[in-house]
Amino acid sequence: MHLTDKLRKVFEVEKQLRGLKARLHEAERSLAKYEKDLTAIQTDKAKLETDLKQLTAQAANFEGETKRLDARMAVLKEQMDNAKTNKEYKAFLTELNTFKADRDRNEQSALEIMTKADEMKKQIASLDDKKGEREQLKTVAANERTTRHNEIADRLTELTAQRDTLAKDLPQDALRDLQRLLDTRGEDAMGIVEVVDVKRGEFHCSVCMMSLPTDKALGLVKGDRITKCTSCQCILYLDEEGALSLNPNARAQAKEDAKIRALSTGPKAKAPKKPKAEPAPATPEA
């Protein structure tokens, strides 16, 4: 078997393998996406919970400060009631007003913190809802991945063994070249030489549809070396029809085989003609 034919057989098996693996990879990508979403949700939630703890501590500090100011203001009010002179009364009133202003600022800051804390609690609750949804989707994706793996496991093992057996007959440099093209070009790693007109030397690459030199097309008849498209660099090969059109000996052999098959079957016996039905005798009039 020619080198190109061996490469083509490995290529055909590799396409089947990649097609099966693509189905599995799709399910694995979906599963990985949901796992990534869950990780991001958990990270965001952890940050919000940390920030919420800090805000809660700040709110507690403001609450303690408010109580301290209320206690001090209560003492000042009592001192104002017991003031003996107008000067003492005004001094206590000035100090009381200062504490009232501090208390108002303190209360405003506490209110702002509580508003932020409530907003964070809502965000945490929303993340919990998203987490629940993603966990359900992750479960579905995991089951889908397992199902697809079980469906193709036996076929993958069979095709892998077949590919390895075929690859043993290939030179390592040719196999590496094919593998590199498969990784970069996928199913366009190899292309058929489309024979448009042999006499005029018109040949096209089935991958890029660009014209091919005649010597590249004719060189594939022997198939003893790798031939690549001059435009897209895919590995070229001839299908059965193309090989027959470029190889006179193969065309003659194909015609001879067709004649032998025709003679072996013999002419088809003609079906006997059915006798014409005689007309029914006329019925005499009464």
BELVEN-V164895 format. One record per residue. N is the residue number from 1. RES is the residue in one letter. SS is DSSP state (alpha for helix, beta for strand, coil for the rest). D_LAST is the distance of its C-alpha to the last C-alpha in whole Angstrom. Layout:
N_RES_SS_D_LAST ; N_RES_SS_D_LAST
This chain:
1_M_coil_90 ; 2_H_coil_91 ; 3_L_alpha_93 ; 4_T_alpha_91 ; 5_D_alpha_88 ; 6_K_alpha_90 ; 7_L_alpha_91 ; 8_R_alpha_88 ; 9_K_alpha_87 ; 10_V_alpha_90 ; 11_F_alpha_89 ; 12_E_alpha_85 ; 13_V_alpha_86 ; 14_E_alpha_89 ; 15_K_alpha_86 ; 16_Q_alpha_84 ; 17_L_alpha_88 ; 18_R_alpha_89 ; 19_G_alpha_85 ; 20_L_alpha_86 ; 21_K_alpha_89 ; 22_A_alpha_88 ; 23_R_alpha_86 ; 24_L_alpha_89 ; 25_H_alpha_92 ; 26_E_alpha_90 ; 27_A_alpha_90 ; 28_E_alpha_94 ; 29_R_alpha_95 ; 30_S_alpha_93 ; 31_L_alpha_95 ; 32_A_alpha_98 ; 33_K_alpha_98 ; 34_Y_alpha_98 ; 35_E_alpha_101 ; 36_K_alpha_102 ; 37_D_alpha_102 ; 38_L_alpha_103 ; 39_T_alpha_106 ; 40_A_alpha_107 ; 41_I_alpha_106 ; 42_Q_alpha_108 ; 43_T_alpha_111 ; 44_D_alpha_111 ; 45_K_alpha_111 ; 46_A_alpha_114 ; 47_K_alpha_116 ; 48_L_alpha_115 ; 49_E_alpha_116 ; 50_T_alpha_119 ; 51_D_alpha_120 ; 52_L_alpha_119 ; 53_K_alpha_122 ; 54_Q_alpha_124 ; 55_L_alpha_123 ; 56_T_alpha_123 ; 57_A_alpha_127 ; 58_Q_alpha_128 ; 59_A_alpha_127 ; 60_A_alpha_129 ; 61_N_alpha_132 ; 62_F_alpha_131 ; 63_E_alpha_131 ; 64_G_alpha_134 ; 65_E_alpha_136 ; 66_T_alpha_135 ; 67_K_alpha_136 ; 68_R_alpha_139 ; 69_L_alpha_139 ; 70_D_alpha_139 ; 71_A_alpha_141 ; 72_R_alpha_144 ; 73_M_alpha_143 ; 74_A_alpha_143 ; 75_V_alpha_147 ; 76_L_alpha_148 ; 77_K_alpha_146 ; 78_E_alpha_149 ; 79_Q_alpha_152 ; 80_M_alpha_151 ; 81_D_alpha_151 ; 82_N_coil_155 ; 83_A_coil_156 ; 84_K_coil_159 ; 85_T_coil_160 ; 86_N_alpha_157 ; 87_K_alpha_158 ; 88_E_alpha_157 ; 89_Y_alpha_154 ; 90_K_alpha_153 ; 91_A_alpha_153 ; 92_F_alpha_151 ; 93_L_alpha_148 ; 94_T_alpha_148 ; 95_E_alpha_147 ; 96_L_alpha_145 ; 97_N_alpha_143 ; 98_T_alpha_143 ; 99_F_alpha_141 ; 100_K_alpha_139 ; 101_A_alpha_138 ; 102_D_alpha_138 ; 103_R_alpha_136 ; 104_D_alpha_133 ; 105_R_alpha_133 ; 106_N_alpha_132 ; 107_E_alpha_130 ; 108_Q_alpha_128 ; 109_S_alpha_128 ; 110_A_alpha_127 ; 111_L_alpha_124 ; 112_E_alpha_123 ; 113_I_alpha_123 ; 114_M_alpha_121 ; 115_T_alpha_118 ; 116_K_alpha_118 ; 117_A_alpha_118 ; 118_D_alpha_115 ; 119_E_alpha_113 ; 120_M_alpha_113 ; 121_K_alpha_112 ; 122_K_alpha_109 ; 123_Q_alpha_109 ; 124_I_alpha_109 ; 125_A_alpha_107 ; 126_S_alpha_104 ; 127_L_alpha_105 ; 128_D_alpha_104 ; 129_D_alpha_101 ; 130_K_alpha_100 ; 131_K_alpha_101 ; 132_G_alpha_99 ; 133_E_alpha_96 ; 134_R_alpha_97 ; 135_E_alpha_98 ; 136_Q_alpha_94 ; 137_L_alpha_93 ; 138_K_alpha_95 ; 139_T_alpha_94 ; 140_V_alpha_90 ; 141_A_alpha_91 ; 142_A_alpha_93 ; 143_N_alpha_90 ; 144_E_alpha_88 ; 145_R_alpha_90 ; 146_T_alpha_90 ; 147_T_alpha_86 ; 148_R_alpha_86 ; 149_H_alpha_89 ; 150_N_alpha_87 ; 151_E_alpha_84 ; 152_I_alpha_85 ; 153_A_alpha_88 ; 154_D_alpha_86 ; 155_R_alpha_85 ; 156_L_alpha_88 ; 157_T_alpha_90 ; 158_E_alpha_87 ; 159_L_alpha_87 ; 160_T_alpha_91 ; 161_A_alpha_91 ; 162_Q_alpha_89 ; 163_R_alpha_91 ; 164_D_alpha_94 ; 165_T_alpha_93 ; 166_L_alpha_92 ; 167_A_alpha_95 ; 168_K_coil_97 ; 169_D_coil_96 ; 170_L_coil_97 ; 171_P_coil_100 ; 172_Q_alpha_102 ; 173_D_alpha_103 ; 174_A_alpha_99 ; 175_L_alpha_98 ; 176_R_alpha_101 ; 177_D_alpha_99 ; 178_L_alpha_96 ; 179_Q_alpha_97 ; 180_R_alpha_99 ; 181_L_alpha_96 ; 182_L_alpha_94 ; 183_D_alpha_96 ; 184_T_alpha_97 ; 185_R_alpha_93 ; 186_G_alpha_91 ; 187_E_alpha_88 ; 188_D_alpha_89 ; 189_A_alpha_91 ; 190_M_beta_89 ; 191_G_beta_87 ; 192_I_beta_84 ; 193_V_beta_85 ; 194_E_beta_82 ; 195_V_beta_81 ; 196_V_beta_80 ; 197_D_beta_81 ; 198_V_coil_83 ; 199_K_coil_84 ; 200_R_coil_85 ; 201_G_coil_87 ; 202_E_beta_85 ; 203_F_beta_85 ; 204_H_beta_86 ; 205_C_beta_87 ; 206_S_coil_84 ; 207_V_coil_87 ; 208_C_coil_88 ; 209_M_coil_86 ; 210_M_coil_89 ; 211_S_beta_89 ; 212_L_coil_91 ; 213_P_coil_93 ; 214_T_alpha_91 ; 215_D_alpha_94 ; 216_K_alpha_93 ; 217_A_alpha_89 ; 218_L_alpha_90 ; 219_G_alpha_92 ; 220_L_coil_90 ; 221_V_coil_88 ; 222_K_coil_91 ; 223_G_coil_91 ; 224_D_coil_95 ; 225_R_coil_97 ; 226_I_coil_96 ; 227_T_coil_95 ; 228_K_beta_95 ; 229_C_coil_93 ; 230_T_coil_96 ; 231_S_coil_95 ; 232_C_coil_94 ; 233_Q_coil_96 ; 234_C_coil_93 ; 235_I_beta_92 ; 236_L_beta_90 ; 237_Y_beta_87 ; 238_L_coil_84 ; 239_D_coil_81 ; 240_E_alpha_78 ; 241_E_alpha_77 ; 242_G_alpha_80 ; 243_A_alpha_82 ; 244_L_alpha_79 ; 245_S_alpha_79 ; 246_L_alpha_83 ; 247_N_coil_83 ; 248_P_alpha_82 ; 249_N_alpha_82 ; 250_A_alpha_80 ; 251_R_alpha_78 ; 252_A_alpha_77 ; 253_Q_alpha_77 ; 254_A_alpha_75 ; 255_K_alpha_72 ; 256_E_alpha_73 ; 257_D_alpha_72 ; 258_A_alpha_69 ; 259_K_alpha_68 ; 260_I_alpha_69 ; 261_R_alpha_67 ; 262_A_alpha_64 ; 263_L_alpha_64 ; 264_S_alpha_65 ; 265_T_alpha_61 ; 266_G_coil_60 ; 267_P_coil_56 ; 268_K_coil_54 ; 269_A_coil_51 ; 270_K_coil_47 ; 271_A_coil_45 ; 272_P_coil_42 ; 273_K_coil_39 ; 274_K_coil_36 ; 275_P_coil_33 ; 276_K_coil_30 ; 277_A_coil_27 ; 278_E_coil_24 ; 279_P_coil_21 ; 280_A_coil_18 ; 281_P_coil_15 ; 282_A_coil_12 ; 283_T_coil_9 ; 284_P_coil_6 ; 285_E_coil_4 ; 286_A_coil_0
